[in-house]
């Protein structure tokens, strides 16, 4: 079976539009983040080796390594979202004829719901990192492709907000309120910092056009 990350964009979009529950919004969020990292890499690749940008050569090379590693992580999250959703659906399908079965089913559902919260939370964190990387690209990258650094920031921000929605929907069904409070507080911190930074990147890029 072809891994979701190895499918063409057309096939991925067809599956996204289908009646199937997966891939869904969580996978789409990871794609947005991976796309952001790829765009930052492009800005780096089109800056490195240019005499005009020799002073930032070292920084761009370091940034390229970071953005490529991040792209790999976010690409893996496309499938991670599908896997945890499928796992959750399996739990909902467990028998519930006896009290013992009901308790076992509920316990497994709650455990997987936590996993289903952590996966998009990790995606949100990765998208926040993608915004930070695009910020560097926007400040120091080749002016000929500076708009792409802005698109990288906007794509990562969309991925972040999209991942956040997936955190919220799963956290809402979790009974462990301490866990929920902790993860939502973590997400809130990410959102506050990244919202301001994404807008800053947008304005930096706009000012250079």
C-alpha positions in Angstrom: 0.0 0.0 0.0 1.4 3.4 -1.0 2.3 5.6 1.9 0.2 8.8 1.9 3.3 11.0 1.6 4.3 9.2 -1.6 1.0 9.8 -3.4 0.6 12.6 -6.0 -1.0 15.8 -5.0 -4.0 15.0 -7.2 -4.6 11.7 -5.5 -4.2 13.2 -2.1 -6.7 15.9 -2.9 -9.2 13.4 -4.3 -8.9 11.4 -1.1 -9.3 14.5 0.9 -12.5 15.3 -0.9 -13.9 11.8 -0.7 -16.4 10.3 1.7 -13.5 8.7 3.6 -12.7 10.2 7.0 -9.0 10.1 6.3 -7.0 11.9 5.2 -8.6 14.9 6.8 -7.9 18.2 8.4 -5.1 17.0 10.5 -3.2 15.7 7.5 -3.9 18.9 5.6 -2.5 20.9 8.5 0.7 18.9 8.3 0.9 19.4 4.6 0.6 23.2 5.1 3.5 23.0 7.6 5.6 20.9 5.3 4.9 23.3 2.4 6.1 26.2 4.6 9.4 24.4 5.4 9.9 23.6 1.7 9.4 27.2 0.7 11.9 28.4 3.3 14.3 25.8 1.9 13.7 27.3 -1.6 14.5 30.8 -0.4 17.7 29.4 1.2 18.7 27.5 -2.0 18.2 30.7 -4.1 20.3 32.7 -1.7 23.2 30.4 -1.1 26.0 30.9 -3.7 24.9 34.4 -4.7 27.7 36.9 -4.3 25.3 39.6 -3.2 24.3 37.5 -0.2 27.8 36.2 0.8 27.5 37.7 4.2 24.6 35.5 5.1 25.8 32.4 3.3 26.6 30.6 6.6 23.3 31.5 8.1 21.3 30.4 5.1 23.1 27.0 5.0 22.3 26.5 8.6 18.7 27.5 8.0 18.4 25.1 5.1 19.4 22.2 7.3 16.8 23.2 9.8 14.0 23.7 7.3 14.7 20.4 5.6 14.7 18.5 8.9 11.5 20.2 9.8 10.0 19.4 6.4 10.8 15.7 7.0 9.1 15.8 10.4 6.0 17.5 9.2 5.7 15.1 6.2 5.7 12.2 8.6 2.9 13.8 10.5 0.6 13.5 7.5 0.4 9.8 8.0 0.6 10.0 11.8 -2.7 11.9 11.8 -4.3 9.2 9.6 -2.9 6.4 11.8 -4.2 7.8 15.1 -7.7 8.5 13.7 -7.9 5.0 12.3 -6.9 3.7 15.7 -9.6 5.8 17.4 -12.2 4.5 15.0 -11.2 0.9 15.8 -11.7 1.7 19.5 -15.1 3.0 18.9 -16.0 -0.2 17.2 -15.1 -2.4 20.2 -17.9 -4.4 21.7 -20.0 -2.9 24.5 -22.4 -5.6 25.4 -21.3 -6.1 29.0 -20.2 -3.7 31.7 -16.7 -5.1 31.5 -16.6 -4.5 27.8 -18.0 -1.0 28.2 -15.3 -0.2 30.7 -12.5 -1.6 28.6 -13.8 0.2 25.5 -14.0 3.5 27.3 -10.5 3.1 28.7 -9.0 2.4 25.3 -11.0 5.3 23.7 -9.7 7.7 26.3 -6.1 6.5 25.9 -6.2 7.0 22.1 -8.0 10.3 22.4 -4.9 11.6 24.3 -2.7 10.3 21.4 -5.1 12.0 19.0 -4.6 15.3 20.9 -0.8 15.0 21.1 -0.4 14.4 17.3 -1.9 17.7 16.2 -0.3 19.5 19.1 3.1 18.3 17.8 2.0 19.5 14.4 1.1 22.9 15.9 4.6 23.1 17.5 6.3 22.2 14.3 4.3 24.8 12.4 5.3 27.4 15.0 8.9 26.4 14.3 8.3 26.8 10.6 7.1 30.4 11.2 10.3 31.1 13.1 12.4 29.7 10.2 10.5 31.7 7.6 11.1 34.8 9.7 14.9 34.4 9.2 14.4 33.8 5.5 12.3 36.9 5.2 14.9 39.0 6.9 18.0 37.7 5.1 16.9 35.8 2.0 17.2 36.7 -1.6 14.9 39.6 -2.4 14.0 38.0 -5.7 12.1 35.3 -3.9 11.2 37.2 -0.7 7.5 36.8 -1.3 8.0 33.1 -0.9 9.3 33.6 2.6 6.0 35.4 3.3 4.0 32.5 1.8 6.0 30.2 4.0 4.9 32.1 7.1 1.3 32.2 6.0 1.2 28.5 5.2 2.7 27.6 8.5 0.3 29.8 10.4 -2.6 28.2 8.6 -1.2 24.8 9.5 -0.9 25.9 13.1 -4.4 27.2 13.4 -5.7 24.0 11.6 -3.8 21.7 13.9 -5.2 23.7 16.9 -8.7 22.9 15.8 -7.8 19.2 15.8 -6.4 19.5 19.3 -9.6 21.2 20.5 -12.0 18.6 19.0 -10.2 15.7 20.6 -9.5 17.4 23.9 -13.2 18.0 24.2 -13.9 14.3 24.7 -11.1 13.6 27.2 -12.2 13.0 30.8 -8.7 13.7 32.3 -9.2 17.4 32.9 -5.6 17.9 34.1 -4.3 16.5 30.9 -6.7 18.7 28.9 -5.9 21.9 30.8 -2.1 21.3 30.4 -2.3 20.7 26.7 -4.6 23.6 26.0 -2.5 25.9 28.0 0.6 24.7 26.0 -1.4 25.3 22.7 -2.5 28.8 23.8 1.1 29.8 24.4 2.1 28.6 21.0 -0.8 30.4 19.3 -0.2 33.7 21.0 3.5 33.8 20.2 3.1 32.6 16.6 0.2 34.8 15.7 2.4 37.9 16.4 5.4 36.5 14.6 3.5 35.4 11.5 2.1 38.9 11.2 5.5 40.4 11.7 6.9 38.2 8.9 4.0 39.2 6.6 4.8 42.9 7.2 8.5 42.4 6.7 8.0 40.8 3.4 5.3 43.3 2.3 7.7 46.1 3.1 10.3 44.6 0.8 8.1 44.2 -2.2 
